[in-house]
C-alpha cells in the first residue's frame, strides 16, 4: 500500500486482512489505525482522525492480554512476570513484530516521516501495532484482539525466556564478564554512516583487547545493547 492516496486502505482490505489474520467490519477504523498525525498535516481534507486514540486503547488491551496470559500460565513472582511483560510490549518488540508482519507497507504518513527509517520509524511502527489492536477490539471485540495478540506478540515469549531478552543485555553481560573472567567490558565504535536523522552505528563489545561481538543500531546505545546480546550468545552466558 502506498503512503499517499485517500482510498489506499480500502483498495487493499483483503491484503490487510490477510496480513493481520482478521476480518474487517468497519474499514474506517482500520484506515484510522494506519494514519499518522503527520499525514493529516499534508492532507487537510482527509475525512478521518489520526491513530493516537486507537493507540491509547490498544496499549491498554495489549497489556491486559499479556498480563492475563502470564498470570494464568506461570506461578512466578510479580517481579519476574513484570519483566517478561515489558519485553513483550515494549516499542522495540512491537516494531519488530510490525516489520515481520509487513505493517510498514500500510502506514500513511507525511513525506518527511516516510524518509526517516531510523528510531522515529520504529516508534511509529510500535504505535501502529497498538492502534491495530485498539481497532480490532472496537471492530470485533476483546476475544479477537486477544487472538491477534497471542498469534503475533505472545508467540515471542519462548524466545524472550530462552534468550533472557527480559534482562538488560549490557548489565547482564557485565555481571557475567566480571563473574567468569574478572573483567569489565567496554564498547568501541566500529563504524557509523548515514545522515544525522537516520544514522547507523556499529559498536563492538570488548573484554580487554579482544572483541567479542558487534551490534548495529540507530543509536550508539542501541548498537551496544545488540552487541551485548550477541556477546552473551558467543560466550554461552545466556
C-alpha positions, -999 to +999 in steps of 0.1 A: +000+000+000+013+034-008+017+061+018-005+085-001-039+083-017-071+088+002-085+053-005-054+033-003-066+010+026-100+004+010-081-008-021-061-033-001-086-045+025-081-082+016-044-079+018-046-061+052-069-087+065-046-115+054-015-098+069-033-094+103-053-126+101-086-108+107-119-100+091-127-063+089-162-050+095-156-012+097-129-002+072-127+033+086-114+022+120-085+004+103-079+033+080-075+055+111-052+029+128-028+033+099-029+071+097-001+090+114-007+126+126+018+139+100-003+125+071-033+147+081-010+177+082-004+172+045-040+160+037-062+186+054-093+173+035-089+137+047-121+126+065-105+107+094-087+110+126-051+100+133-043+068+152-033+082+186-066+075+203-067+039+190-030+036+202-041+046+237-068+019+237-047-008+221-019-002+246-043-010+275-057-041+258-023-054+249-010-051+285-041-067+299-040-097+275-003-103+281-008-099+319-037-124+319-016-149+299+014-147+322-008-148+353-026-179+342+004-197+328+032-191+354+034-192+392+065-169+392+066-138+415+054-105+403+089-092+395+096-119+370+063-115+352+066-077+351+100-081+333+086-106+309+056-085+301+078-054+295+099-074+270+068-083+250+050-050+250+080-025+246+085-005+215+114-025+202+094-057+202+063-041+187+083-025+159+100-058+152+066-076+150+052-049+128+081-054+104+078-092+104+041-088+095+047-062+068+026-035+085+050-008+073+035-011+038+001+001+050+013+032+070+001+066+059+025+094+070+040+126+057+067+127+031+092+137+058+082+108+081+084+084+051+121+093+046+131+085+082+138+048+086+156+050+120+143+054+155+114+075+145+101+048+122+104+022+149+084+044+172+058+049+145+056+012+138+052+003+175+024+029+179+007+015+148+007-020+163-011-007+194-036+012+172-043-020+152-050-038+185-073-010+195-091-012+162-096-049+164-110-046+199-135-020+187-144-038+154-146-074+166-142-075+204-118-084+231-116-121+221-105-113+186-079-088+199-067-115+223-063-140+194-043-114+174-020-106+204-014-143+211-006-150+174+018-122+168+032-110+201+028-136+229+042-160+203+076-145+210+075-153+248+095-186+244+123-166+227+121-139+254+126-165+281+151-187+263+174-157+253+167-138+285+156-108+265+138-095+296+173-087+311+192-056+302+219-072+280+246-047+289+241-051+326+238-089+323+269-092+301+289-070+326+278-092+355+287-124+337+321-110+325+330-099+360+319-133+374+335-155+349+366-136+337+371-108+363+369-082+335+346-052+329+336-050+292+339-018+272+325-007+239+341+009+208+326+025+177+335+003+147+317+025+122+289+050+116+272+061+085+241+078+071+227+113+076+221+128+110+184+120+111+190+083+100+224+073+114+235+037+117+262+027+142+282-005+146+296-010+181+320-037+193+320-051+228+354-060+241+369-079+270+403-064+274+417-061+238+396-089+225+365-081+205+336-105+215+309-093+192+294-064+171+260-049+171+241-025+148+217+002+158+202+036+151+220+050+182+252+040+200+232+028+230+210+005+207+241-008+190+258-015+223+227-035+235+228-056+204+265-062+207+259-073+243+231-096+233+254-112+207+282-113+231+261-133+256+254-159+228+291-160+218+302-166+254+274-190+261+263-169+291+225-170+283 
